[in-house]
Amino acid sequence: MRFKNNALGYGDETLEEAVGRVLKKRGKTIAVAESCTGGLISSRITDVRGSSKYFLDGVIAYSDISKENLLGVSRGTLKYYGSVSKQVALEMAKGVKHFSCADIGLAVTGIAGPTGGTRAKPVGLVYIALVTDRKSLVKEFRFKGSRQMIKFQASQVALDLLRQRV
């Protein structure tokens, strides 16, 4: 039990399977809103047999218009903070949780590169938000590597954060 939060799973269990096991055990459902990961998190979750018991929705809201229209992100928030921000990640998570009626909303927004970064918001900057009825959490990450590596790292951290916080 000493390594409870650090142990990923049991035996050959993948991170996706560990997430599913925890969600099923707790009787929780999830909906995911993705921008920079382009559906990778939803794909990984639904790769697990029986995921329909806990996975309700996956939304790829790549553009600001999609974030606003599909997830209810405020136009003011998008203009003031930009689409890659803590505020937008949180509104995305709240929005996907609300419209899907899930117990948990998970959202990711960031800059996967190789272009699009600035000094203030470099390539690899990613915000991950997790929302339940009782708590909201947003974390900032700075990943390195190719576009595919940044997307994978973001999905890995998002799934692990979900596994630990459910």
C-alpha positions as CSV (number, residue, x, y, z in Angstrom):
1,M,0.0,0.0,0.0
2,R,3.0,2.3,0.4
3,F,3.1,3.0,-3.4
4,K,-0.7,3.2,-3.8
5,N,-0.8,6.5,-5.8
6,N,2.4,5.8,-7.7
7,A,1.5,2.3,-8.8
8,L,0.0,2.5,-12.3
9,G,-1.9,-0.8,-12.3
10,Y,-1.6,-4.5,-11.7
11,G,0.4,-6.9,-13.8
12,D,0.2,-6.0,-17.5
13,E,-2.7,-3.5,-17.0
14,T,-2.4,-0.4,-19.1
15,L,-3.0,3.1,-17.9
16,E,-6.3,3.1,-19.9
17,E,-7.4,-0.1,-18.2
18,A,-6.4,1.2,-14.8
19,V,-8.5,4.3,-15.4
20,G,-11.4,2.1,-16.4
21,R,-11.0,-0.1,-13.4
22,V,-11.1,2.9,-11.0
23,L,-14.1,4.5,-12.8
24,K,-16.0,1.3,-12.6
25,K,-15.1,0.6,-9.0
26,R,-16.3,4.1,-8.0
27,G,-19.3,4.0,-10.3
28,K,-18.3,7.2,-12.0
29,T,-18.8,8.4,-15.6
30,I,-16.6,10.6,-17.7
31,A,-16.8,13.0,-20.6
32,V,-13.7,14.4,-22.3
33,A,-13.1,17.7,-24.2
34,E,-9.9,17.7,-26.3
35,S,-8.2,20.4,-28.3
36,C,-4.5,19.8,-28.8
37,T,-4.7,16.0,-28.3
38,G,-7.3,15.7,-31.1
39,G,-9.2,12.8,-29.7
40,L,-6.3,10.7,-28.4
41,I,-7.5,10.6,-24.8
42,S,-11.0,9.5,-25.9
43,S,-9.5,6.9,-28.2
44,R,-7.3,5.5,-25.5
45,I,-10.2,5.3,-23.0
46,T,-12.5,3.6,-25.6
47,D,-9.8,1.1,-26.6
48,V,-10.7,-0.7,-23.3
49,R,-13.4,-3.3,-23.6
50,G,-16.5,-2.3,-21.5
51,S,-15.6,1.4,-21.6
52,S,-19.2,2.2,-22.6
53,K,-20.1,1.7,-18.9
54,Y,-18.2,4.8,-17.9
55,F,-17.3,6.8,-21.0
56,L,-20.2,9.1,-22.1
57,D,-18.8,11.6,-24.5
58,G,-15.7,12.8,-26.3
59,V,-15.6,16.2,-28.0
60,I,-12.8,17.5,-30.2
61,A,-13.1,21.2,-29.9
62,Y,-10.1,22.3,-31.9
63,S,-11.3,25.8,-32.9
64,D,-12.4,28.7,-30.6
65,I,-15.8,28.5,-32.3
66,S,-16.2,24.8,-31.3
67,K,-15.0,25.6,-27.8
68,E,-17.7,28.3,-27.6
69,N,-20.6,26.5,-29.4
70,L,-20.1,22.9,-28.3
71,L,-18.7,23.4,-24.8
72,G,-20.1,26.8,-23.7
73,V,-16.7,28.4,-23.3
74,S,-17.2,32.2,-22.9
75,R,-16.2,34.3,-25.9
76,G,-14.8,36.8,-23.3
77,T,-12.7,34.1,-21.7
78,L,-11.3,33.1,-25.1
79,K,-10.5,36.7,-26.1
80,Y,-9.0,37.8,-22.8
81,Y,-7.0,34.7,-21.9
82,G,-6.6,32.9,-25.2
83,S,-7.6,29.3,-26.1
84,V,-4.5,27.9,-24.4
85,S,-5.2,29.0,-20.8
86,K,-6.2,27.6,-17.4
87,Q,-9.5,29.5,-17.7
88,V,-10.4,27.9,-21.0
89,A,-9.4,24.4,-19.9
90,L,-11.6,24.8,-16.9
91,E,-14.6,26.0,-18.9
92,M,-14.1,23.2,-21.4
93,A,-14.2,20.6,-18.6
94,K,-17.2,22.2,-17.0
95,G,-19.0,22.4,-20.3
96,V,-18.4,18.8,-21.4
97,K,-19.4,17.5,-17.9
98,H,-22.6,19.6,-18.0
99,F,-23.9,18.7,-21.5
100,S,-23.1,15.0,-21.2
101,C,-24.4,14.7,-17.6
102,A,-21.2,12.9,-16.6
103,D,-19.8,12.7,-13.1
104,I,-16.4,13.9,-14.3
105,G,-15.3,16.4,-17.0
106,L,-11.8,16.2,-18.3
107,A,-10.3,18.8,-20.7
108,V,-7.0,19.4,-22.5
109,T,-5.9,22.5,-24.4
110,G,-2.4,23.4,-25.5
111,I,0.1,23.9,-28.2
112,A,1.4,20.7,-29.8
113,G,3.6,22.4,-32.4
114,P,5.8,22.5,-34.2
115,T,4.4,26.0,-34.9
116,G,2.0,28.2,-33.0
117,G,4.1,28.8,-29.9
118,T,5.2,32.2,-28.6
119,R,7.5,33.4,-25.9
120,A,4.6,33.6,-23.5
121,K,3.0,30.4,-24.7
122,P,5.6,28.1,-26.1
123,V,5.1,24.8,-28.0
124,G,4.5,22.1,-25.4
125,L,2.4,24.3,-23.1
126,V,-0.7,22.3,-22.1
127,Y,-3.4,22.8,-19.6
128,I,-5.4,19.9,-18.2
129,A,-8.6,20.4,-16.2
130,L,-10.6,17.9,-14.2
131,V,-14.0,18.8,-12.8
132,T,-16.4,16.9,-10.5
133,D,-19.4,18.1,-8.5
134,R,-17.1,18.7,-5.5
135,K,-13.9,20.0,-7.0
136,S,-12.1,21.6,-9.9
137,L,-8.5,21.2,-10.8
138,V,-6.4,22.8,-13.5
139,K,-2.7,22.0,-14.0
140,E,-0.1,23.5,-16.4
141,F,2.5,21.4,-18.1
142,R,5.4,22.1,-20.4
143,F,6.1,19.1,-22.6
144,K,9.0,18.7,-25.0
145,G,9.5,16.8,-28.3
146,S,7.7,16.3,-31.5
147,R,4.0,17.0,-32.1
148,Q,3.2,13.4,-31.6
149,M,5.3,13.2,-28.4
150,I,3.6,16.2,-26.9
151,K,0.2,14.8,-27.7
152,F,1.1,11.5,-26.2
153,Q,2.6,13.0,-23.1
154,A,-0.5,15.2,-22.6
155,S,-2.8,12.2,-23.0
156,Q,-0.6,10.1,-20.6
157,V,-0.6,12.8,-17.9
158,A,-4.4,13.5,-18.3
159,L,-5.2,9.8,-17.9
160,D,-2.9,9.5,-14.9
161,L,-4.3,12.6,-13.3
162,L,-7.8,11.1,-13.8
163,R,-6.7,7.8,-12.3
164,Q,-5.2,9.5,-9.2
165,R,-8.0,12.0,-8.6
166,V,-11.2,9.9,-9.1
